[in-house]
Amino acid sequence: MSEFRALRLRSRRPADPDLAPLRVRSCRDLCEWNRTPVERRGEPMFACRGCGSQWVPSEQWTPRDSNGAVPPEVLDIVAADP
């Protein structure tokens, strides 16, 4: 029984954002991207309030809000990338 309890306790640890895969879900025309307080491998992480997708600057795509605009903070990061 003690092994089972130890397994349960281990599974309750918060996920390490550096190891967990980014969530990428289908857009539902509700997109609103915002920076989160979480960093992933030293990069700022953004999340969509509409679908829950996540984005970091090293991704090969650029998030857009439901109106088609790139959020200003994301645009600053993308524009600064050489």
Stockholm file with secondary structure:
# STOCKHOLM 1.0

chainA/1-82         MSEFRALRLRSRRPADPDLAPLRVRSCRDLCEWNRTPVERRGEPMFACRGCGSQWVPSEQWTPRDSNGAVPPEVLDIVAADP
#=GR chainA/1-82 SS CHHHHHHHHHHTSCCCTTTSCCCCCCCCSCCCEEEEEEEETTEEEEEETTTCCEECTTSSSCCCCTTSCCCHHHHHHHHHCC
#=GC SS_cons        CHHHHHHHHHHTSCCCTTTSCCCCCCCCSCCCEEEEEEEETTEEEEEETTTCCEECTTSSSCCCCTTSCCCHHHHHHHHHCC
//
